[in-house]
Amino acid sequence: MLHSMTGFARESVETALGTLTWEIRAVNHRYLDVQFKLPEDLRPKEQDFRQQASAILGRGKVECSLYFRRAMDQQTEMQIDTTLVELLGARIAELSATLPATAAVNPIEILRWPGVMKSPEIDAEPLFEYAGTLLDTALQSIAGMRLSEGSRIAEMLKSRVTEIEVIAKSVRKRMPEVLTASRVKQQERLNKLDVEADPVRLEVELALIAQKIDVDEELDRLESHLVEIRDALIDEKAVGRRLDFLMQELNREANTLGSKSADTETTKAAVDLKVLIEQMREQIQNVE
């Protein structure tokens, strides 16, 4: 079954220490590229989190952000680094003596200075466990979204495969008529020249022309690729790259069909095929 590479998930959990929230965003990418944004206390567990993500997601550029908001009772215990405050006060006093017109410093601005407010240390081990469990939930959520989107893409691809089959069958059905029309056209050209052609040589030339515009092999290969696409759509493995390759092969057959075309209907069929193939290719860019 197809899985899209795009998706979003957000999961939160309340703990005694505070609130943990995972946000995961995924877009298409050639390989699996997982990036983490973690609170300082949880950075040591990044490798563990990365292994969790790699076990569930196959391809895509994935941004995993973890947010931690301390519980209120923890925030009230915040301490002030008085040594740093005294140092800042001394520097401010020196600056005020040099620039007497400078306005007084708001104490709130001092509190915002990096390192002035000290949060009490917490036991990070329980947070690791909460964060790991919550990450599994978030990964399952985004995996479900990617599967749902993949199912939609699969239905679209099946529809386009059916349309391509209809076009291929119509071209194949018309080929005897096209070959006959080409033979008649060549004979009419000879008649206008008012020359007597060597019958044997004429048959050889007509046979070469018929071989040049015959597209049976191209249609055979095209239909074979369609069978492979249908097989890929029910494969349990990641098939994005395989489908992308098959789009290239379909496009090659459509181009050859157009170059061999001997009438407007076949040319139109080749153009219609290329339009359908391009629609499929655009969707497959998002397939894992």
Backbone torsions as a table, in degrees:
resi	resn	phi	psi	omega
1	MET	NA	143.8	-177.2
2	LEU	-75.7	146.8	172.6
3	HIS	-125.4	129.7	173.7
4	SER	-73.1	159.9	175.8
5	MET	-96.1	-5.8	-178.5
6	THR	-100.8	147.7	178.5
7	GLY	172.5	170.0	179.1
8	PHE	-147.9	142.6	176.5
9	ALA	-146.3	144.4	177.0
10	ARG	-140.5	121.9	-178.9
11	GLU	-133.6	140.1	180.0
12	SER	-130.1	157.2	175.3
13	VAL	-146.9	139.1	176.6
14	GLU	-92.7	128.8	176.7
15	THR	-123.7	171.0	178.2
16	ALA	-63.9	-26.1	-179.1
17	LEU	-87.3	-21.6	-178.8
18	GLY	152.1	-165.9	-175.5
19	THR	-104.4	128.3	174.7
20	LEU	-106.2	136.5	179.8
21	THR	-137.6	125.6	172.5
22	TRP	-102.1	133.7	170.2
23	GLU	-122.8	126.1	-178.7
24	ILE	-123.4	125.9	175.7
25	ARG	-121.4	135.2	-177.9
26	ALA	-133.7	136.8	175.3
27	VAL	-132.9	172.6	-176.3
28	ASN	-71.0	147.7	-179.1
29	HIS	-160.9	156.0	-177.0
30	ARG	-65.3	-38.0	-179.5
31	TYR	-126.6	-172.9	173.9
32	LEU	-89.1	118.5	-179.9
33	ASP	-128.1	102.7	-177.2
34	VAL	-105.6	126.7	179.0
35	GLN	-120.8	140.0	-176.5
36	PHE	-118.8	141.5	169.0
37	LYS	-122.0	111.8	-171.5
38	LEU	-125.9	150.2	170.4
39	PRO	-61.4	152.7	-175.5
40	GLU	-55.8	-40.4	-176.8
41	ASP	-66.0	-19.9	-174.9
42	LEU	-108.0	3.4	-179.5
43	ARG	-60.9	-34.0	-179.9
44	PRO	-59.9	-17.6	-177.9
45	LYS	-97.5	10.3	-175.5
46	GLU	-59.3	-41.3	-178.5
47	GLN	-63.5	-38.6	177.5
48	ASP	-64.1	-43.4	178.7
49	PHE	-63.0	-38.3	-179.2
50	ARG	-64.1	-39.9	178.0
51	GLN	-65.3	-36.3	176.8
52	GLN	-62.0	-45.0	-178.6
53	ALA	-66.3	-41.4	-177.9
54	SER	-66.8	-26.4	-179.1
55	ALA	-73.7	-20.1	-176.0
56	ILE	-110.7	-35.9	-175.7
57	LEU	-104.0	134.8	-177.0
58	GLY	-95.4	-43.9	-178.8
59	ARG	-141.6	162.8	175.4
60	GLY	122.2	157.9	172.9
61	LYS	-93.7	115.7	-170.5
62	VAL	-119.5	125.4	175.9
63	GLU	-107.8	118.0	-179.8
64	CYS	-112.6	115.1	-178.3
65	SER	-115.3	128.3	178.3
66	LEU	-112.6	126.8	179.5
67	TYR	-115.4	140.3	178.7
68	PHE	-130.2	122.8	176.5
69	ARG	-116.0	117.2	-176.3
70	ARG	-63.2	151.4	175.2
71	ALA	-66.5	153.8	-175.0
72	MET	-59.1	-39.4	-178.5
73	ASP	-66.6	-25.7	175.5
74	GLN	-75.6	-38.7	-177.6
75	GLN	-66.0	-32.8	-178.6
76	THR	-69.1	-16.3	-179.4
77	GLU	-89.9	7.5	-179.1
78	MET	-60.7	140.7	-177.4
79	GLN	-112.9	158.2	179.9
80	ILE	-106.6	133.9	176.4
81	ASP	-79.7	92.9	-174.8
82	THR	-64.5	-32.7	179.5
83	THR	-62.0	-44.8	179.7
84	LEU	-67.0	-37.2	179.7
85	VAL	-64.4	-42.9	178.7
86	GLU	-62.2	-39.5	179.1
87	LEU	-65.3	-43.8	178.1
88	LEU	-63.7	-39.7	179.1
89	GLY	-61.3	-41.3	179.5
90	ALA	-63.8	-41.1	179.8
91	ARG	-68.3	-37.1	178.7
92	ILE	-65.7	-39.5	178.8
93	ALA	-62.7	-42.1	178.1
94	GLU	-62.1	-42.1	-179.6
95	LEU	-65.9	-38.3	-179.6
96	SER	-66.5	-34.8	178.2
97	ALA	-67.3	-35.3	179.3
98	THR	-76.6	-37.6	-179.1
99	LEU	-122.2	79.8	-175.4
100	PRO	-62.4	-21.4	-178.7
101	ALA	-80.6	-3.8	-178.3
102	THR	-69.0	135.7	-179.8
103	ALA	-67.9	153.9	179.0
104	ALA	-63.6	146.3	-178.5
105	VAL	-80.8	132.1	176.5
106	ASN	-72.7	127.5	179.9
107	PRO	-56.1	-30.1	178.5
108	ILE	-61.5	-35.7	178.5
109	GLU	-65.2	-34.9	177.4
110	ILE	-64.2	-41.2	-179.1
111	LEU	-63.9	-26.8	-179.7
112	ARG	-79.5	-10.4	-178.9
113	TRP	-65.0	135.0	-177.7
114	PRO	-54.8	125.5	176.0
115	GLY	95.1	-11.9	-179.9
116	VAL	-68.2	-48.5	178.4
117	MET	-86.5	124.1	-180.0
118	LYS	-108.3	124.7	174.6
119	SER	-87.9	140.7	178.2
120	PRO	-63.9	143.2	178.8
121	GLU	-65.5	144.1	179.5
122	ILE	-121.6	160.2	176.7
123	ASP	-79.4	108.3	-174.0
124	ALA	-77.5	-17.6	-174.9
125	GLU	-59.9	-44.7	176.3
126	PRO	-62.0	-34.1	178.3
127	LEU	-64.9	-37.5	177.7
128	PHE	-57.3	-45.8	-177.7
129	GLU	-65.6	-45.2	177.9
130	TYR	-60.6	-45.0	-177.0
131	ALA	-64.8	-39.9	179.6
132	GLY	-65.6	-43.3	178.7
133	THR	-65.0	-42.1	-179.9
134	LEU	-66.9	-35.4	178.2
135	LEU	-63.1	-40.7	176.7
136	ASP	-58.4	-42.8	179.3
137	THR	-62.9	-44.5	-179.3
138	ALA	-65.6	-39.9	179.8
139	LEU	-66.0	-39.9	176.9
140	GLN	-64.9	-36.1	179.8
141	SER	-65.3	-47.0	-178.7
142	ILE	-71.6	-31.0	176.7
143	ALA	-64.8	-39.4	177.4
144	GLY	-64.9	-38.9	178.0
145	MET	-66.2	-41.0	179.6
146	ARG	-66.8	-35.4	176.9
147	LEU	-67.1	-42.3	179.2
148	SER	-62.0	-44.2	178.1
149	GLU	-66.5	-36.8	177.6
150	GLY	-63.0	-37.1	178.4
151	SER	-64.3	-39.0	178.1
152	ARG	-64.3	-42.4	178.8
153	ILE	-64.3	-39.9	-179.6
154	ALA	-61.6	-41.7	178.7
155	GLU	-63.5	-39.7	178.4
156	MET	-64.1	-42.5	-179.7
157	LEU	-65.1	-41.0	177.8
158	LYS	-60.1	-41.4	179.5
159	SER	-62.1	-43.1	-179.2
160	ARG	-69.9	-35.2	177.1
161	VAL	-61.7	-42.1	178.3
162	THR	-63.0	-41.8	179.0
163	GLU	-63.5	-40.9	179.2
164	ILE	-64.9	-39.8	178.1
165	GLU	-61.2	-41.2	179.2
166	VAL	-61.6	-44.1	179.8
167	ILE	-64.8	-44.5	-179.1
168	ALA	-61.5	-41.0	179.3
169	LYS	-66.5	-37.6	179.4
170	SER	-67.1	-38.4	177.8
171	VAL	-66.1	-45.0	179.8
172	ARG	-61.3	-40.5	-179.1
173	LYS	-64.9	-33.1	-177.4
174	ARG	-85.7	-12.1	-173.6
175	MET	-58.2	-42.7	176.6
176	PRO	-58.0	-39.9	178.6
177	GLU	-66.0	-40.4	179.4
178	VAL	-64.8	-43.0	179.9
179	LEU	-64.3	-40.7	177.7
180	THR	-64.4	-43.5	179.9
181	ALA	-62.6	-39.1	178.7
182	SER	-65.4	-39.3	179.0
183	ARG	-64.2	-42.9	179.0
184	VAL	-64.2	-41.4	-178.6
185	LYS	-63.1	-42.7	178.6
186	GLN	-64.9	-37.9	179.2
187	GLN	-66.3	-39.2	178.8
188	GLU	-64.3	-36.6	178.2
189	ARG	-64.6	-40.2	177.9
190	LEU	-65.2	-38.8	179.7
191	ASN	-63.3	-36.0	179.6
192	LYS	-68.7	-29.6	178.3
193	LEU	-72.9	-16.1	178.3
194	ASP	55.9	49.4	177.5
195	VAL	-128.7	154.7	178.5
196	GLU	-91.9	112.9	-178.0
197	ALA	-90.2	147.6	175.4
198	ASP	-67.3	117.7	-176.6
199	PRO	-55.1	-41.7	-178.9
200	VAL	-66.2	-46.9	179.2
201	ARG	-62.0	-38.2	180.0
202	LEU	-62.4	-44.2	-179.3
203	GLU	-63.8	-38.2	178.3
204	VAL	-63.1	-46.3	-179.4
205	GLU	-63.1	-42.6	179.9
206	LEU	-65.2	-37.2	178.7
207	ALA	-65.8	-38.7	178.4
208	LEU	-65.5	-41.2	178.5
209	ILE	-63.9	-42.6	179.6
210	ALA	-62.4	-39.7	178.9
211	GLN	-66.3	-36.0	-178.2
212	LYS	-66.2	-36.7	-176.1
213	ILE	-98.5	-2.6	179.7
214	ASP	-72.6	133.8	-176.1
215	VAL	-121.5	21.1	-179.6
216	ASP	-58.2	-43.7	-178.6
217	GLU	-64.3	-42.1	178.9
218	GLU	-62.5	-42.0	179.2
219	LEU	-66.6	-37.8	177.6
220	ASP	-61.2	-46.8	-179.4
221	ARG	-66.1	-41.3	179.3
222	LEU	-59.6	-46.4	179.7
223	GLU	-65.8	-32.4	176.9
224	SER	-65.7	-40.6	178.1
225	HIS	-64.7	-35.7	179.0
226	LEU	-64.6	-37.0	176.1
227	VAL	-63.3	-42.2	179.4
228	GLU	-64.1	-37.8	179.0
229	ILE	-63.7	-44.6	179.0
230	ARG	-62.0	-39.0	177.8
231	ASP	-64.4	-40.1	-178.8
232	ALA	-65.0	-33.6	-176.4
233	LEU	-67.5	-19.3	179.1
234	ILE	-110.1	6.2	178.8
235	ASP	-75.4	140.2	-179.6
236	GLU	-78.8	-16.2	-177.9
237	LYS	-85.2	167.7	174.6
238	ALA	-69.4	126.3	-173.4
239	VAL	-124.9	13.1	-177.1
240	GLY	-57.4	-47.3	-178.6
241	ARG	-66.7	-38.8	179.2
242	ARG	-63.1	-44.0	178.9
243	LEU	-65.0	-37.5	179.1
244	ASP	-62.9	-40.3	177.2
245	PHE	-64.3	-41.6	-179.9
246	LEU	-65.2	-31.1	176.2
247	MET	-65.0	-38.8	177.5
248	GLN	-62.9	-41.4	-179.9
249	GLU	-67.6	-41.8	176.6
250	LEU	-60.6	-42.9	-178.9
251	ASN	-64.2	-36.3	177.8
252	ARG	-63.4	-43.4	179.7
253	GLU	-66.3	-38.7	178.6
254	ALA	-64.3	-40.1	177.9
255	ASN	-63.2	-43.3	179.2
256	THR	-64.8	-39.7	177.9
257	LEU	-59.5	-42.7	178.9
258	GLY	-66.6	-39.9	-178.3
259	SER	-70.3	-26.9	179.1
260	LYS	-89.8	-5.0	-173.6
261	SER	-57.7	135.7	178.5
262	ALA	-114.8	3.3	177.4
263	ASP	-152.7	166.3	-174.7
264	THR	-67.3	-33.1	-178.7
265	GLU	-65.7	-41.1	178.5
266	THR	-68.3	-38.5	176.5
267	THR	-60.9	-44.5	178.8
268	LYS	-63.0	-39.2	178.6
269	ALA	-62.6	-40.8	179.0
270	ALA	-63.5	-41.0	178.3
271	VAL	-65.0	-44.0	179.0
272	ASP	-61.4	-39.1	177.6
273	LEU	-61.7	-44.4	-178.8
274	LYS	-63.9	-36.5	177.9
275	VAL	-64.0	-46.3	-180.0
276	LEU	-64.8	-41.0	-179.9
277	ILE	-64.6	-40.0	178.8
278	GLU	-65.5	-39.6	176.4
279	GLN	-60.9	-40.7	178.1
280	MET	-67.3	-43.5	-177.7
281	ARG	-60.9	-40.0	-179.7
282	GLU	-62.3	-39.0	179.5
283	GLN	-72.6	-36.2	-177.3
284	ILE	-67.5	-22.3	176.8
285	GLN	-59.7	-22.3	-179.6
286	ASN	-99.1	7.0	-176.7
287	VAL	-92.4	134.3	179.8
288	GLU	-66.8	NA	NA
